[in-house]
């Protein structure tokens, strides 16, 4: 349990879209699919066409139907339903960032059922959560958390899930504050802008989660319960499992010059650094390469 059961999350504007496809038990992705999962965390190019046999990533066209998550009103809903947990996170994230960014513009949050098309390519559990800058929108299929458990050995519990959606919100902040404009793609490598962008988003997620336990709804109820050590360890583990080196080890060869997201230790460090010290320490673009 992460949310207080009586917390009011009815103000969320989360949508659901896509064709309803459940993940197959024991299903998984190969090396290309793993690469797709990692690239997607930055909102990178659509790689699902390269991934064969991925549950939820088939060749059928995505449905265009869309509806709101009307069933997500309370913290209890968030505790029992992954999609509602994301909807609850949206409420907290919008509240947090509106206090830290002048003229904050809320991103959209779309829960994907199976797959759906976006301006940034196909959204599905094969691609993982991503932020689409042209749409200012976050896309997430909750069955991705099952893939994290199957492919990376992550437990992907409730707080780890909040870390992941907080990371994607970090990319929205980078978009609307000009970070993406000022530090465009300059290729891959351990000190590339891509790596720095990802590590900053991890830092942003950590800073938010530290403050999230103090956030209250309109009735004065804390949204979240205090975190347990096990939950915090789980969130740090989630950061570890999506490191470039950890992912590449699945194929038996680690090439730092191809890094786009940072090593597992870096991702752990920047998440924890933001958690301990707040947003003021998250400018990864001012850090020397050997200090990242």
C-alpha positions as CSV (number, residue, x, y, z in Angstrom):
1,X,0.0,0.0,0.0
2,X,1.3,3.5,-0.9
3,X,-1.7,5.8,-1.0
4,X,-3.9,6.6,2.0
5,X,-7.1,4.8,1.2
6,X,-9.3,7.9,1.8
7,X,-7.1,10.3,-0.3
8,X,-9.0,12.1,-3.0
9,X,-7.5,11.6,-6.5
10,X,-10.7,12.3,-8.4
11,X,-9.2,15.4,-9.9
12,X,-7.1,13.3,-12.3
13,X,-7.6,13.7,-16.0
14,X,-5.9,10.4,-17.0
15,X,-7.2,8.8,-20.2
16,X,-7.3,5.3,-21.4
17,X,-6.7,4.5,-25.1
18,X,-5.8,1.5,-27.3
19,X,-6.9,-2.0,-28.1
20,X,-7.3,-4.2,-25.0
21,X,-4.6,-6.8,-25.1
22,X,-3.4,-8.7,-22.0
23,X,0.2,-9.7,-21.5
24,X,0.7,-13.4,-21.9
25,X,1.9,-15.2,-18.8
26,X,5.7,-15.9,-19.1
27,X,5.9,-13.8,-22.2
28,X,8.9,-11.6,-22.8
29,X,11.0,-9.7,-25.3
30,X,14.3,-10.6,-26.9
31,X,17.4,-8.3,-27.1
32,X,15.7,-5.9,-29.6
33,X,12.7,-5.7,-27.3
34,X,15.0,-4.9,-24.3
35,X,16.6,-2.1,-26.3
36,X,13.2,-0.8,-27.2
37,X,12.2,-0.7,-23.5
38,X,15.2,1.4,-22.7
39,X,15.1,3.8,-25.6
40,X,11.4,4.4,-24.9
41,X,12.1,5.8,-21.4
42,X,13.5,8.9,-23.2
43,X,10.7,9.0,-25.7
44,X,13.0,7.8,-28.4
45,X,12.1,6.3,-31.8
46,X,9.5,3.6,-32.2
47,X,11.2,0.2,-32.2
48,X,8.2,-2.0,-31.9
49,X,8.4,-2.9,-35.6
50,X,11.7,-4.7,-34.8
51,X,10.3,-6.6,-31.9
52,X,8.8,-10.0,-32.7
53,X,6.6,-12.0,-30.4
54,X,6.0,-9.3,-27.8
55,X,2.7,-9.7,-26.0
56,X,0.7,-6.5,-26.6
57,X,2.9,-5.5,-29.6
58,X,1.3,-7.3,-32.5
59,X,0.5,-6.2,-36.0
60,X,-3.1,-5.4,-35.6
61,X,-4.0,-1.7,-35.9
62,X,-4.6,0.1,-32.7
63,X,-8.1,1.2,-31.9
64,X,-8.7,5.0,-31.7
65,X,-11.3,4.8,-28.8
66,X,-10.5,6.9,-25.7
67,X,-12.2,7.3,-22.4
68,X,-11.4,8.8,-19.0
69,X,-10.5,6.6,-16.0
70,X,-13.8,7.3,-14.1
71,X,-13.1,4.5,-11.7
72,X,-10.1,6.2,-10.1
73,X,-11.3,8.4,-7.3
74,X,-9.6,7.4,-4.1
75,X,-6.3,6.2,-2.7
76,X,-7.9,2.8,-2.2
77,X,-8.4,2.7,-6.0
78,X,-4.8,3.6,-6.5
79,X,-3.7,0.9,-4.1
80,X,-5.6,-1.9,-5.9
81,X,-5.2,-0.8,-9.6
82,X,-2.0,0.0,-11.4
83,X,-3.8,2.4,-13.8
84,X,-5.4,4.3,-10.9
85,X,-2.0,4.4,-9.2
86,X,-0.7,6.3,-12.3
87,X,-3.8,8.5,-12.2
88,X,-3.0,9.3,-8.5
89,X,0.6,10.1,-9.4
90,X,-0.7,12.6,-12.0
91,X,-2.5,14.5,-9.3
92,X,0.5,14.7,-7.1
93,X,3.0,15.5,-9.9
94,X,0.9,18.3,-11.3
95,X,0.5,19.8,-7.8
96,X,4.2,19.5,-7.1
97,X,5.5,20.9,-10.4
98,X,3.0,23.8,-10.4
99,X,4.7,25.0,-7.3
100,X,8.2,24.8,-8.8
101,X,7.8,25.8,-12.5
102,X,6.4,29.3,-13.3
103,X,3.6,28.9,-15.9
104,X,3.5,25.2,-15.5
105,X,1.6,23.4,-18.2
106,X,0.1,20.0,-17.3
107,X,1.0,17.1,-19.6
108,X,-1.6,14.6,-20.6
109,X,-1.3,11.1,-19.2
110,X,-2.6,8.2,-21.3
111,X,-3.0,4.6,-20.0
112,X,-2.4,2.3,-23.0
113,X,-4.5,-0.9,-23.4
114,X,-2.4,-3.1,-25.7
115,X,-1.1,-0.4,-28.1
116,X,-2.0,2.9,-29.6
117,X,-0.5,5.3,-32.1
118,X,1.1,8.6,-31.1
119,X,3.1,11.3,-32.8
120,X,6.2,9.6,-31.4
121,X,5.4,6.1,-32.6
122,X,3.5,3.2,-31.2
123,X,2.9,3.1,-27.5
124,X,2.7,-0.4,-25.9
125,X,4.2,-2.5,-23.1
126,X,6.9,-3.5,-25.6
127,X,8.1,0.1,-25.8
128,X,7.5,1.0,-22.2
129,X,6.6,4.3,-20.6
130,X,7.6,7.4,-22.6
131,X,7.1,11.1,-23.0
132,X,6.1,12.5,-26.4
133,X,7.3,16.1,-26.6
134,X,5.1,17.2,-29.6
135,X,2.0,16.1,-27.7
136,X,3.3,17.1,-24.3
137,X,2.0,13.7,-23.2
138,X,3.1,10.7,-21.2
139,X,2.1,7.2,-22.4
140,X,2.2,4.1,-20.1
141,X,0.9,0.6,-20.4
142,X,0.8,-0.8,-16.8
143,X,1.6,-4.3,-18.0
144,X,5.1,-2.9,-18.6
145,X,5.7,-3.4,-14.9
146,X,5.2,-7.2,-15.4
147,X,7.9,-7.0,-18.2
148,X,10.3,-5.3,-15.7
149,X,9.8,-8.2,-13.4
150,X,10.2,-10.8,-16.1
151,X,13.1,-9.2,-18.0
152,X,15.1,-7.3,-15.4
153,X,14.3,-9.1,-12.2
154,X,12.8,-5.9,-10.7
155,X,10.0,-6.3,-8.2
156,X,8.4,-3.1,-9.7
157,X,6.3,-2.4,-6.7
158,X,4.1,0.6,-6.0
159,X,6.8,3.1,-5.2
160,X,9.0,1.9,-8.1
161,X,6.0,2.6,-10.3
162,X,5.7,6.1,-9.0
163,X,9.4,6.6,-9.7
164,X,8.9,5.6,-13.3
165,X,6.0,7.9,-13.9
166,X,7.9,10.7,-12.1
167,X,10.8,10.1,-14.4
168,X,8.6,10.6,-17.4
169,X,7.2,13.8,-15.9
170,X,10.8,15.0,-15.6
171,X,11.0,14.9,-19.4
172,X,8.0,17.1,-19.6
173,X,9.6,19.6,-17.3
174,X,12.7,19.5,-19.5
175,X,10.6,20.1,-22.5
176,X,8.6,23.1,-21.1
177,X,11.6,24.7,-19.4
178,X,13.8,24.6,-22.5
179,X,16.3,22.0,-21.3
180,X,15.6,19.8,-24.4
181,X,16.0,22.8,-26.6
182,X,19.3,24.0,-25.0
183,X,20.8,20.5,-24.9
184,X,19.7,18.7,-28.0
185,X,20.6,15.2,-29.1
186,X,24.4,15.0,-29.7
187,X,24.8,11.3,-30.2
188,X,25.4,8.5,-27.7
189,X,28.1,8.0,-25.1
190,X,28.6,8.2,-21.3
191,X,28.7,12.0,-21.3
192,X,26.2,12.6,-24.0
193,X,23.2,15.0,-23.6
194,X,20.9,11.9,-23.8
195,X,22.6,10.4,-20.7
196,X,22.5,13.8,-18.9
197,X,18.8,14.2,-19.8
198,X,18.0,10.8,-18.3
199,X,19.9,11.3,-15.1
200,X,18.3,14.6,-14.6
201,X,14.9,13.0,-15.0
202,X,15.9,10.5,-12.4
203,X,17.0,13.3,-10.0
204,X,13.7,15.1,-10.6
205,X,11.8,11.9,-9.7
206,X,13.7,11.5,-6.5
207,X,13.2,15.1,-5.5
208,X,9.4,14.8,-6.1
209,X,9.1,11.5,-4.2
210,X,10.8,12.9,-1.1
211,X,8.2,15.7,-1.0
212,X,5.3,13.6,-2.1
213,X,4.7,12.2,1.4
214,X,3.9,15.7,2.6
215,X,1.4,16.5,-0.2
216,X,-2.3,16.8,0.9
217,X,-5.6,16.7,-0.9
218,X,-8.2,19.4,-0.5
219,X,-9.5,17.8,2.7
220,X,-6.1,17.9,4.3
221,X,-5.5,14.2,3.9
222,X,-2.0,13.1,3.0
223,X,-2.0,11.4,-0.4
224,X,0.7,9.0,0.5
225,X,1.7,6.9,3.5
226,X,5.3,7.1,4.8
227,X,7.5,4.9,2.7
228,X,9.0,1.8,4.1
229,X,12.6,0.9,3.6
230,X,11.5,-2.0,1.4
231,X,9.6,0.4,-0.9
232,X,12.5,2.8,-1.1
233,X,14.9,-0.1,-1.9
234,X,12.4,-1.2,-4.6
235,X,12.4,2.3,-6.2
236,X,16.2,2.3,-6.2
237,X,16.2,-1.2,-7.7
238,X,14.0,0.0,-10.5
239,X,16.5,2.8,-11.3
240,X,19.3,0.2,-11.3
241,X,17.5,-2.3,-13.6
242,X,17.1,0.3,-16.4
243,X,20.8,1.3,-16.6
244,X,22.5,1.0,-20.0
245,X,25.1,-1.4,-18.7
246,X,22.6,-3.7,-17.0
247,X,20.5,-3.8,-20.2
248,X,23.4,-4.5,-22.5
249,X,24.7,-7.3,-20.2
250,X,21.6,-9.2,-21.4
251,X,23.2,-9.5,-24.8
252,X,26.7,-10.3,-23.4
253,X,28.4,-7.1,-24.5
254,X,28.6,-3.7,-22.9
255,X,29.6,-0.7,-25.1
256,X,29.8,2.6,-23.2
257,X,29.9,4.6,-26.4
258,X,26.4,3.5,-27.2
259,X,25.0,4.6,-23.8
260,X,21.9,6.8,-23.9
261,X,20.6,6.6,-20.3
262,X,23.5,6.1,-18.0
263,X,24.8,3.2,-16.0
264,X,22.8,1.4,-13.3
265,X,25.0,3.0,-10.6
266,X,24.5,6.5,-12.1
267,X,20.7,6.1,-12.2
268,X,20.7,4.9,-8.7
269,X,22.9,7.8,-7.6
270,X,21.0,10.6,-9.3
271,X,17.6,9.3,-8.0
272,X,19.0,9.1,-4.5
273,X,20.8,12.4,-4.8
274,X,17.6,14.2,-5.8
275,X,15.7,12.4,-3.0
276,X,18.2,13.5,-0.4
277,X,18.9,17.1,-1.6
278,X,16.0,18.3,-3.7
279,X,15.7,19.9,-7.1
280,X,18.5,22.3,-6.7
281,X,21.1,19.6,-7.3
282,X,19.6,18.2,-10.5
283,X,21.5,20.2,-13.1
284,X,23.3,17.3,-14.6
285,X,24.5,19.4,-17.6
286,X,26.8,21.4,-15.3
287,X,28.6,18.3,-14.0
288,X,31.9,17.2,-15.4
289,X,31.8,13.9,-17.3
290,X,33.9,12.0,-14.7
291,X,31.5,13.2,-12.0
292,X,28.3,12.1,-13.5
